[in-house]
Amino acid sequence: MNDLPLDPFSESGLEGFAKNFRAGKVTSEAVTQAYIERIKKLDPKLGAYETVAFDDALATARAMDILIQSGTDLGPLMGVPIAIKDVFVIAKMPGPKVGTRMKMPDILGSDEGTFIQALRKAGCVFLGQAKAVELCLGITGHSAPLGTPWNPSDMENHRAPGGSSSGSGVAMSAGLCAFAIGTDSGGSVRVPAAFNGVFGLKTTAGLWPVDGAFPLEPRVDSIGLLTRSAKDALLAFNTISSILFGYTFKPGRSGARLNRLCLGVPENHFSDNVNPEIDLAFRRANQHLASEGCLLESVTVPEAPERAGYFPISMPAALLSVLGKDNFLAQKQLMDPVIAQRVESGLESRAYEFLALEDKRTKSRESVAEQFSGFDAWVSPTTTDFPPLVSDLDDPQQGLRLALGMTQNTQPANYLGLCAISMPLPVEGLPIGYQLMGSPNSDQKLLEIAVEIEASLKQLV
């Protein structure tokens, strides 16, 4: 593939493109065309996209070029080509399939939600809809009905891409977009980020509006970003938030400094069953940060294991409330059998049990928010193991064990109402992630911390 164009954002990132775009050194049409060529050549194998919108993308890119040349500047993301997880209503694109062949109830309507409209106001170019695991209910990324994307970290063997934002993670990793949009209800941005070697942000639930997006579990659903770096994620987060909340975007250097940070290292739950190689890489990263002046202190999070009793009840029940019992039973034969079985378990749910769980979660969220006093963030490995072969998931017991290892360290942030990120750890071989968790609504601060940590950890290469 000598004629394959380079990923046009691979070296300069979002900030570099923004400068060159305004200086007239590059056009949105040129970078959009480069991504289109990469998608045409690479995606037949990778399967990151469910739908592509090349004509509309080029039309939008040309419009952005005309606007910037005429003096109209929409901000730092203007003209940037992106992928969007196939769970959002997007004008001129098919209604979201959410990874399923089922006929879905019309719960979203045809109007774009607030978040997608904010991306349009920012001047983003929509390349297409990235694949999602069926009904967003699958952390491994395996999804039988519409196909499992191929993790680019191993082009010889089909490895799990992580889910449910599987296509977004693969598209970002393979250079098929400048950045990607995902959603995260239990790790669905951070696990694909870890497995595909990219940066992933899970925003605090409720911070970015989720109207116009398929609801998996509205109490924990959040929108996230998959980017090539913490710096790109911070720029995108600030720009999108500026539009959503109406404040003026002011780029500047991060206020975070390693020698002023105190990071909590949980001594329970998050280190359970971690692959020794991942544990060694995590400890090595922490030792390096300590040598740079960062203070790391042990912390106990007794509420973290509660996630294991919450999600198996809350998610199936929430999905059944959307699908409807009769509709689900009539179409379950069209579904991935493992996912169908998980949804069906919700038929046995009792309202009083769920309400008791939710009451317990509320108290735990309040407790953990207080525990963050004195800490800038908590850190852990993102997943307990490396991305497995897709064939390893065929055995139900093995697949369940692997899936539990993928959510062990990510679900607590959703359960406890935290924001969280996963950044790649510089290691040889298959990619792994380093997770930072922040107190509720400290998303910008967490990203600023991530920028500093990411720059420091590059010295480990």
C-alpha positions as CSV (number, residue, x, y, z in Angstrom):
1,M,0.0,0.0,0.0
2,N,2.7,2.5,-1.0
3,D,0.0,4.8,-2.3
4,L,-1.7,5.0,1.1
5,P,-1.8,8.6,2.3
6,L,-0.3,9.3,5.7
7,D,-2.6,10.1,8.5
8,P,-2.6,13.9,8.1
9,F,-2.9,14.5,11.9
10,S,-0.4,12.0,13.0
11,E,2.5,14.4,13.6
12,S,0.9,17.9,14.3
13,G,-2.3,16.8,16.0
14,L,-5.3,19.0,16.3
15,E,-3.4,22.1,17.4
16,G,-1.0,21.9,14.5
17,F,-3.8,21.4,12.0
18,A,-5.6,24.4,13.4
19,K,-2.5,26.6,12.9
20,N,-1.8,25.4,9.4
21,F,-5.5,25.6,8.4
22,R,-5.6,29.3,9.4
23,A,-2.3,30.0,7.7
24,G,-3.6,28.5,4.4
25,K,-1.0,25.7,4.5
26,V,-3.6,23.0,4.4
27,T,-7.2,22.6,3.6
28,S,-10.0,20.7,5.2
29,E,-10.8,19.2,1.8
30,A,-7.3,17.8,1.5
31,V,-7.2,16.1,4.9
32,T,-10.7,14.8,4.5
33,Q,-9.8,13.3,1.1
34,A,-6.7,11.7,2.7
35,Y,-8.9,10.0,5.4
36,I,-11.4,8.9,2.7
37,E,-8.5,7.2,0.9
38,R,-7.3,5.5,4.0
39,I,-10.8,4.3,4.9
40,K,-11.3,2.9,1.4
41,K,-8.0,1.0,1.6
42,L,-7.9,-0.1,5.2
43,D,-11.5,-0.4,6.4
44,P,-12.5,-3.4,4.3
45,K,-10.4,-5.5,6.7
46,L,-10.7,-3.4,9.8
47,G,-14.4,-2.9,9.7
48,A,-14.4,0.3,11.9
49,Y,-17.2,2.1,10.1
50,E,-20.8,1.0,9.9
51,T,-21.7,3.8,7.4
52,V,-19.5,6.3,5.5
53,A,-20.6,9.6,4.2
54,F,-17.8,10.6,1.8
55,D,-19.8,13.0,-0.4
56,D,-21.3,14.9,2.5
57,A,-17.9,15.0,4.3
58,L,-16.2,16.5,1.3
59,A,-19.0,19.0,0.8
60,T,-18.7,20.1,4.5
61,A,-14.9,20.3,4.2
62,R,-15.2,22.6,1.1
63,A,-17.6,24.7,3.0
64,M,-15.2,25.0,5.9
65,D,-12.4,26.0,3.5
66,I,-14.6,28.8,2.0
67,L,-15.6,30.1,5.4
68,I,-12.1,30.3,6.8
69,Q,-10.8,32.0,3.6
70,S,-13.6,34.5,4.0
71,G,-12.7,35.3,7.6
72,T,-15.2,33.2,9.4
73,D,-13.6,31.2,12.1
74,L,-15.6,28.6,14.0
75,G,-12.9,27.6,16.4
76,P,-10.1,25.0,16.8
77,L,-12.1,22.0,15.5
78,M,-13.2,23.7,12.3
79,G,-12.5,21.5,9.3
80,V,-11.5,18.5,11.4
81,P,-12.7,15.1,10.0
82,I,-14.2,12.8,12.8
83,A,-15.9,9.5,13.3
84,I,-19.0,9.2,15.4
85,K,-20.2,6.1,17.2
86,D,-23.3,4.6,15.6
87,V,-25.6,5.4,18.5
88,F,-26.4,9.0,17.6
89,V,-29.1,10.5,15.3
90,I,-27.2,12.3,12.5
91,A,-28.9,14.2,9.7
92,K,-28.5,12.6,6.3
93,M,-27.2,9.4,7.8
94,P,-29.2,6.2,8.6
95,G,-30.8,6.1,12.0
96,P,-28.4,4.5,14.4
97,K,-28.3,0.7,14.1
98,V,-26.5,0.4,17.5
99,G,-24.9,-2.8,16.2
100,T,-28.2,-4.8,15.9
101,R,-30.4,-6.3,13.2
102,M,-33.5,-5.8,15.4
103,K,-36.1,-3.3,14.4
104,M,-35.7,-0.7,17.1
105,P,-38.6,1.3,18.7
106,D,-38.6,5.0,17.6
107,I,-37.4,6.4,20.8
108,L,-34.9,8.9,19.4
109,G,-36.9,10.7,16.7
110,S,-35.2,12.2,13.7
111,D,-33.7,15.4,15.2
112,E,-30.0,15.6,16.1
113,G,-29.3,16.0,19.8
114,T,-27.5,18.8,21.5
115,F,-24.1,17.2,21.4
116,I,-24.1,16.5,17.7
117,Q,-25.3,20.0,17.0
118,A,-22.4,21.3,19.0
119,L,-20.0,19.3,16.8
120,R,-21.6,21.0,13.8
121,K,-21.2,24.4,15.3
122,A,-17.6,23.6,15.9
123,G,-17.2,23.0,12.2
124,C,-16.3,19.3,12.4
125,V,-16.5,17.2,9.3
126,F,-18.5,13.9,9.8
127,L,-16.8,11.0,8.0
128,G,-19.3,8.4,9.0
129,Q,-20.8,6.2,11.8
130,A,-18.4,3.9,13.6
131,K,-19.5,0.4,14.6
132,A,-20.9,-0.2,18.0
133,V,-21.4,-3.5,19.9
134,E,-25.1,-4.6,19.8
135,L,-27.2,-2.4,22.1
136,C,-23.8,-1.1,23.5
137,L,-23.9,-4.2,25.8
138,G,-20.4,-5.7,25.3
139,I,-17.1,-4.6,26.7
140,T,-15.0,-7.0,24.5
141,G,-16.1,-5.5,21.2
142,H,-17.3,-8.8,19.9
143,S,-20.6,-8.4,18.2
144,A,-22.0,-11.1,15.9
145,P,-24.9,-9.3,14.1
146,L,-23.0,-6.6,12.3
147,G,-19.4,-7.8,12.7
148,T,-16.5,-7.2,15.1
149,P,-13.9,-4.6,14.1
150,W,-10.3,-5.8,13.8
151,N,-7.9,-4.4,16.4
152,P,-5.0,-2.8,14.4
153,S,-2.5,-3.6,17.1
154,D,-2.2,-7.1,15.5
155,M,-2.9,-7.2,11.8
156,E,-2.1,-11.0,11.7
157,N,-4.5,-12.1,14.4
158,H,-8.1,-10.9,15.0
159,R,-7.9,-9.5,18.5
160,A,-10.7,-7.9,20.5
161,P,-11.0,-4.2,19.9
162,G,-12.8,-3.5,23.2
163,G,-16.4,-2.2,23.3
164,S,-18.9,-1.0,23.0
165,S,-17.2,1.9,21.1
166,S,-15.3,-0.7,19.1
167,G,-15.4,1.1,15.7
168,S,-14.4,4.4,17.3
169,G,-11.3,2.9,18.9
170,V,-10.2,1.1,15.8
171,A,-10.8,4.1,13.5
172,M,-8.7,6.3,15.8
173,S,-5.9,3.7,16.1
174,A,-5.7,3.0,12.4
175,G,-5.7,6.7,11.4
176,L,-9.1,6.7,9.8
177,C,-10.2,10.0,11.5
178,A,-8.7,12.9,13.4
179,F,-10.6,11.9,16.5
180,A,-13.6,9.8,17.3
181,I,-16.7,10.1,19.5
182,G,-17.7,7.2,21.7
183,T,-20.0,6.6,24.7
184,D,-19.1,5.0,28.0
185,S,-21.4,3.4,30.5
186,G,-19.0,0.9,32.1
187,G,-15.7,1.3,30.2
188,S,-16.9,1.6,26.6
189,V,-14.4,4.3,25.7
190,R,-11.6,3.5,28.0
191,V,-11.3,-0.2,27.1
192,P,-11.2,0.4,23.3
193,A,-8.6,3.1,24.1
194,A,-6.5,0.8,26.1
195,F,-6.8,-2.1,23.6
196,N,-6.1,0.0,20.6
197,G,-3.3,2.1,22.0
198,V,-5.0,5.5,22.0
199,F,-6.2,8.1,24.5
200,G,-9.8,7.9,25.8
201,L,-11.9,10.2,27.9
202,K,-15.1,9.3,29.8
203,T,-16.7,12.5,30.8
204,T,-18.7,12.8,34.1
205,A,-22.2,11.5,33.5
206,G,-24.6,14.3,32.9
207,L,-21.9,16.8,31.9
208,W,-22.4,16.5,28.1
209,P,-26.0,16.0,27.1
210,V,-27.0,12.6,25.8
211,D,-30.3,13.5,24.1
212,G,-30.3,12.0,20.5
213,A,-28.2,9.1,21.6
214,F,-29.3,5.5,22.2
215,P,-29.7,5.0,26.0
216,L,-28.0,1.9,27.5
217,E,-28.3,2.9,31.1
218,P,-29.3,6.6,31.5
219,R,-28.1,6.8,35.1
220,V,-24.5,6.1,34.1
221,D,-24.4,6.9,30.3
222,S,-21.7,9.4,29.3
223,I,-20.2,10.7,26.0
224,G,-16.4,10.4,25.5
225,L,-13.5,11.1,23.1
226,L,-11.0,8.9,21.5
227,T,-7.9,10.8,20.4
228,R,-4.2,10.3,19.6
229,S,-3.1,12.3,22.7
230,A,-4.1,13.9,26.0
231,K,-3.4,17.3,24.4
232,D,-5.8,16.6,21.5
233,A,-8.4,15.5,24.0
234,L,-8.0,18.6,26.1
235,L,-8.4,20.8,23.0
236,A,-11.5,19.0,21.8
237,F,-13.0,18.9,25.3
238,N,-12.6,22.6,25.9
239,T,-13.8,23.5,22.4
240,I,-17.0,21.4,22.6
241,S,-17.7,22.5,26.2
242,S,-17.3,26.1,25.1
243,I,-20.1,25.6,22.6
244,L,-22.3,23.6,25.0
245,F,-21.9,25.9,28.0
246,G,-21.4,29.3,26.3
247,Y,-18.0,30.3,27.7
248,T,-15.1,31.7,25.6
249,F,-12.4,29.2,24.8
250,K,-9.0,30.4,25.9
251,P,-6.2,28.1,25.0
252,G,-3.2,28.2,27.3
253,R,-0.7,26.0,29.1
254,S,-2.0,23.5,31.6
255,G,-1.9,24.6,35.2
256,A,-1.0,21.0,36.3
257,R,2.6,20.2,37.4
258,L,3.9,16.8,38.3
259,N,5.7,18.1,41.4
260,R,2.4,19.5,42.7
261,L,0.3,16.4,42.1
262,C,-0.9,13.9,44.6
263,L,-2.2,10.7,43.0
264,G,-4.1,8.0,44.9
265,V,-3.1,4.3,44.2
266,P,-6.0,2.1,45.3
267,E,-4.7,-0.8,47.3
268,N,-8.0,-2.9,46.9
269,H,-10.0,-4.1,43.9
270,F,-8.0,-2.4,41.1
271,S,-5.0,-4.6,41.5
272,D,-6.9,-7.9,41.7
273,N,-6.0,-10.5,39.0
274,V,-3.9,-8.0,37.0
275,N,-1.6,-9.7,34.4
276,P,2.0,-9.5,36.0
277,E,3.3,-7.8,32.9
278,I,0.7,-5.1,33.1
279,D,1.2,-4.7,36.9
280,L,5.0,-4.3,36.3
281,A,4.4,-1.7,33.6
282,F,1.9,0.2,35.9
283,R,4.4,0.1,38.9
284,R,7.2,1.2,36.6
285,A,5.1,4.2,35.4
286,N,4.3,5.2,39.0
287,Q,8.0,4.9,40.0
288,H,8.9,7.2,37.2
289,L,6.2,9.8,38.1
290,A,7.5,9.7,41.7
291,S,11.0,10.4,40.5
292,E,9.6,13.4,38.7
293,G,8.3,14.8,42.0
294,C,4.7,13.4,41.9
295,L,3.4,12.2,45.3
296,L,1.7,8.8,45.2
297,E,-0.2,7.6,48.2
298,S,-2.2,4.5,48.9
299,V,-6.0,4.8,49.1
300,T,-8.7,2.3,49.9
301,V,-12.0,2.4,47.8
302,P,-14.3,0.0,49.6
303,E,-17.2,1.0,47.3
304,A,-15.5,-0.1,44.1
305,P,-16.5,-3.8,44.3
306,E,-20.2,-2.8,44.5
307,R,-20.2,-2.3,40.8
308,A,-20.3,-6.1,40.4
309,G,-23.8,-6.3,41.9
310,Y,-25.1,-3.2,40.2
311,F,-24.5,-3.5,36.4
312,P,-25.9,-7.0,35.9
313,I,-29.2,-5.8,37.1
314,S,-29.4,-2.2,36.0
315,M,-28.3,-2.6,32.4
316,P,-30.6,-5.4,31.3
317,A,-33.5,-3.7,33.1
318,A,-32.8,-0.4,31.5
319,L,-32.5,-2.0,28.0
320,L,-35.8,-3.8,28.4
321,S,-37.5,-0.6,29.4
322,V,-36.4,0.8,26.0
323,L,-37.0,-2.2,23.8
324,G,-40.2,-3.4,25.5
325,K,-40.6,-7.0,26.7
326,D,-42.8,-8.2,23.8
327,N,-40.6,-6.5,21.1
328,F,-37.4,-8.1,22.6
329,L,-38.9,-11.6,22.9
330,A,-40.2,-11.4,19.3
331,Q,-36.7,-10.5,17.9
332,K,-34.2,-12.0,20.3
333,Q,-33.3,-14.7,17.7
334,L,-31.8,-11.9,15.6
335,M,-29.4,-11.0,18.4
336,D,-26.0,-12.1,19.4
337,P,-26.9,-15.0,21.7
338,V,-24.7,-13.9,24.6
339,I,-26.1,-10.3,24.5
340,A,-29.7,-11.7,24.2
341,Q,-29.1,-13.8,27.3
342,R,-27.9,-10.8,29.2
343,V,-30.9,-8.7,28.2
344,E,-33.3,-11.6,29.0
345,S,-31.9,-11.7,32.6
346,G,-33.6,-8.4,33.1
347,L,-37.0,-10.1,32.9
348,E,-36.3,-11.5,36.4
349,S,-35.4,-8.1,37.9
350,R,-37.5,-6.8,40.8
351,A,-38.1,-3.1,41.2
352,Y,-37.5,-3.1,44.9
353,E,-34.1,-4.7,44.4
354,F,-33.0,-2.2,41.8
355,L,-34.2,0.8,44.0
356,A,-32.2,-0.6,46.9
357,L,-29.1,-0.8,44.6
358,E,-29.6,2.7,43.4
359,D,-30.0,4.0,46.9
360,K,-26.8,2.3,47.9
361,R,-25.0,3.8,44.8
362,T,-26.1,7.3,45.8
363,K,-24.6,6.9,49.3
364,S,-21.4,5.5,47.8
365,R,-21.1,8.3,45.3
366,E,-21.3,10.8,48.2
367,S,-18.7,8.9,50.2
368,V,-16.2,8.7,47.4
369,A,-16.6,12.3,46.5
370,E,-15.4,13.1,50.0
371,Q,-12.5,10.6,49.7
372,F,-11.1,12.6,46.8
373,S,-10.2,15.4,49.2
374,G,-6.4,15.9,49.0
375,F,-6.1,13.8,45.8
376,D,-5.8,15.2,42.3
377,A,-6.7,11.8,40.8
378,W,-6.6,8.1,41.4
379,V,-4.7,5.8,39.1
380,S,-4.9,2.1,38.1
381,P,-4.3,-0.1,35.1
382,T,-7.2,0.3,32.7
383,T,-7.7,-3.4,32.1
384,T,-6.4,-6.4,33.9
385,D,-5.1,-8.1,30.7
386,F,-4.0,-7.6,27.1
387,P,-6.5,-7.6,24.2
388,P,-7.4,-11.3,23.7
389,L,-7.9,-13.1,20.5
390,V,-11.5,-12.9,19.3
391,S,-11.5,-16.7,19.1
392,D,-10.8,-16.8,22.9
393,L,-14.2,-15.3,23.4
394,D,-16.0,-18.3,21.8
395,D,-15.9,-20.3,25.0
396,P,-18.6,-18.9,27.2
397,Q,-16.7,-19.3,30.5
398,Q,-13.5,-18.0,29.1
399,G,-15.3,-15.1,27.5
400,L,-17.0,-14.2,30.7
401,R,-13.7,-14.2,32.6
402,L,-12.1,-12.0,30.1
403,A,-15.0,-9.6,30.0
404,L,-15.0,-9.3,33.8
405,G,-11.3,-8.4,33.7
406,M,-12.0,-5.7,31.2
407,T,-14.7,-4.0,33.3
408,Q,-13.1,-4.6,36.8
409,N,-11.2,-1.3,36.8
410,T,-13.5,0.8,34.5
411,Q,-17.0,0.2,35.9
412,P,-16.2,1.8,39.3
413,A,-15.8,5.2,37.7
414,N,-19.3,4.9,36.1
415,Y,-20.8,3.5,39.3
416,L,-19.4,6.2,41.5
417,G,-20.0,9.2,39.1
418,L,-16.4,10.0,38.3
419,C,-14.7,11.2,35.2
420,A,-11.9,9.0,33.9
421,I,-9.3,8.6,31.2
422,S,-7.1,5.9,29.7
423,M,-3.8,6.7,28.2
424,P,-1.4,4.3,26.5
425,L,1.5,3.0,28.6
426,P,4.7,2.9,26.5
427,V,5.5,-0.8,26.4
428,E,6.7,-3.3,23.8
429,G,4.1,-5.6,22.2
430,L,0.3,-5.3,22.7
431,P,-1.1,-2.0,24.0
432,I,-2.2,-1.5,27.6
433,G,-3.7,1.5,29.3
434,Y,-3.0,3.7,32.4
435,Q,-6.2,4.9,33.9
436,L,-6.8,8.2,35.8
437,M,-10.0,8.8,37.7
438,G,-11.1,12.2,38.8
439,S,-13.8,13.6,41.1
440,P,-17.2,14.4,39.6
441,N,-17.0,17.3,37.1
442,S,-13.3,17.7,37.3
443,D,-12.9,16.7,33.7
444,Q,-10.8,19.6,32.5
445,K,-8.5,19.4,35.5
446,L,-8.1,15.6,34.8
447,L,-7.2,16.2,31.2
448,E,-4.6,18.9,32.2
449,I,-3.1,16.3,34.6
450,A,-3.1,13.7,31.8
451,V,-1.2,16.1,29.5
452,E,1.6,16.4,32.0
453,I,1.7,12.7,32.8
454,E,1.6,11.7,29.2
455,A,4.6,13.9,28.4
456,S,6.5,12.5,31.3
457,L,5.8,8.8,30.6
458,K,7.1,9.2,27.0
459,Q,10.6,9.2,28.6
460,L,10.0,5.5,29.4
461,V,10.1,4.5,25.7
